[in-house]
Amino acid sequence: MGDLSSLSVPLWIMAVVSVLQALLLIGMGVAGYLVYSRVMTLITDLEARQIAPIREKVDAILVDVKGITARVNQQTERVDHAIAGTIDRVDDTAARVRAGVHDKVSQVVGTVRGVRAVIMSLLHKESHA
């Protein structure tokens, strides 16, 4: 077997390399955290400067669209109501005109039939006389 002192140098080298690896891993962890922190700060700043104003504008547009939609619905209901009322009035007026014309025509027809009956009666009496 060999001397134990000959094994101590490689063991020391392995120990130093292990400590260096541990320090490297710790350094990479700290660097990763710093990068993550900076990226999150950048995203937050970007959101505050770019996205928030756009979102406010979109929200304002949506409020306007909702208001316009409500007004259009209200006006549509008013127009529907006005059209229905107008159609009802036209139907009522047409029924009145129809009834009035029917009454007048019936009177005229009755008068013509009466005059015809008188004429027929007179002509019938003259032909018998």
matplotlib code that plots the C-alpha trace (Angstrom):
import matplotlib.pyplot as plt

x = [0.0, 0.9, 1.6, -1.4, 0.3, 0.2, -3.6, -4.1, -3.1, -5.9, -8.3, -7.4, -7.9, -11.3, -12.3, -11.2, -13.0, -16.2, -16.0, -15.6, -18.6, -20.7, -19.6, -20.4, -23.9, -24.5, -23.3, -25.5, -28.5, -27.8, -27.4, -30.6, -32.5, -31.0, -32.1, -35.5, -35.8, -34.8, -37.1, -40.0, -39.2, -39.1, -42.4, -44.0, -42.7, -43.8, -47.2, -47.5, -46.3, -47.9, -50.6, -52.4, -53.1, -54.3, -56.5, -58.0, -58.8, -60.3, -62.4, -63.6, -64.5, -66.4, -68.4, -69.2, -70.3, -72.5, -74.1, -74.6, -76.1, -78.5, -79.6, -80.0, -82.2, -84.2, -84.7, -85.6, -88.3, -89.6, -89.7, -91.4, -94.0, -94.6, -95.0, -97.4, -99.4, -99.5, -100.5, -103.3, -104.5, -104.4, -106.4, -108.9, -109.2, -109.6, -112.3, -114.2, -113.8, -115.0, -118.0, -118.8, -118.5, -120.6, -123.3, -123.4, -123.4, -126.2, -128.2, -127.5, -128.4, -131.6, -132.5, -131.8, -133.8, -136.7, -136.6, -136.4, -139.3, -141.3, -140.4, -141.2, -144.5, -145.4, -144.4, -146.3, -149.5, -149.3, -149.0, -152.2, -154.1]
y = [0.0, 3.5, 6.3, 8.2, 11.5, 10.7, 10.5, 13.8, 16.0, 14.5, 14.8, 18.4, 19.1, 17.4, 19.3, 22.6, 21.8, 20.9, 24.2, 26.0, 24.2, 25.1, 28.8, 28.6, 27.2, 29.9, 32.6, 31.2, 31.2, 34.8, 35.9, 34.1, 35.9, 39.3, 38.6, 37.5, 40.7, 43.0, 41.3, 41.6, 45.3, 45.8, 44.0, 46.0, 49.3, 48.3, 47.4, 50.8, 52.8, 51.0, 48.6, 50.6, 53.6, 51.3, 49.4, 52.7, 53.7, 50.4, 50.6, 54.1, 52.9, 50.0, 52.4, 54.5, 51.4, 50.3, 53.8, 53.9, 50.4, 51.4, 54.5, 52.5, 49.9, 52.7, 54.4, 51.1, 50.5, 54.0, 53.5, 50.1, 51.6, 54.6, 52.2, 50.0, 53.0, 54.4, 51.0, 50.8, 54.3, 53.5, 50.2, 52.1, 54.9, 52.3, 50.6, 53.9, 54.8, 51.4, 51.6, 55.2, 54.2, 51.1, 53.2, 55.8, 53.1, 51.3, 54.5, 55.3, 51.7, 51.9, 55.2, 53.8, 50.7, 52.8, 55.1, 52.0, 50.5, 53.7, 53.9, 50.2, 50.7, 53.7, 51.9, 48.9, 51.0, 52.8, 49.5, 48.2, 51.4]
z = [0.0, -0.6, 1.8, 3.2, 2.5, -1.2, -0.9, 0.9, -2.1, -4.4, -1.5, -0.9, -4.6, -4.6, -1.5, -3.1, -6.3, -4.3, -2.5, -5.8, -7.3, -4.2, -4.6, -8.3, -7.6, -5.0, -7.4, -10.1, -7.7, -6.7, -10.3, -11.3, -8.5, -9.6, -13.2, -12.1, -9.9, -12.8, -15.3, -12.8, -12.3, -16.0, -16.5, -13.7, -15.2, -18.7, -17.4, -15.6, -18.6, -21.5, -20.5, -17.8, -20.1, -22.9, -20.4, -19.2, -22.8, -23.5, -20.4, -21.3, -24.8, -23.3, -21.1, -24.1, -26.1, -23.2, -23.1, -26.9, -26.8, -24.1, -26.0, -29.2, -27.4, -25.8, -29.2, -30.8, -28.2, -28.8, -32.5, -32.1, -29.8, -32.2, -35.2, -33.3, -32.2, -35.8, -37.2, -34.6, -35.5, -39.3, -38.7, -36.6, -39.2, -42.0, -40.1, -39.5, -43.2, -44.2, -41.9, -43.1, -46.7, -46.1, -44.4, -47.2, -49.9, -48.2, -48.0, -51.7, -52.7, -50.6, -52.2, -55.7, -55.0, -53.7, -56.8, -59.0, -57.2, -57.7, -61.4, -61.9, -60.1, -62.2, -65.4, -64.3, -63.6, -66.9, -68.8, -67.1, -67.6]

ax = plt.figure().add_subplot(projection="3d")
ax.plot(x, y, z, "-o")
ax.set_aspect("equal")
plt.show()
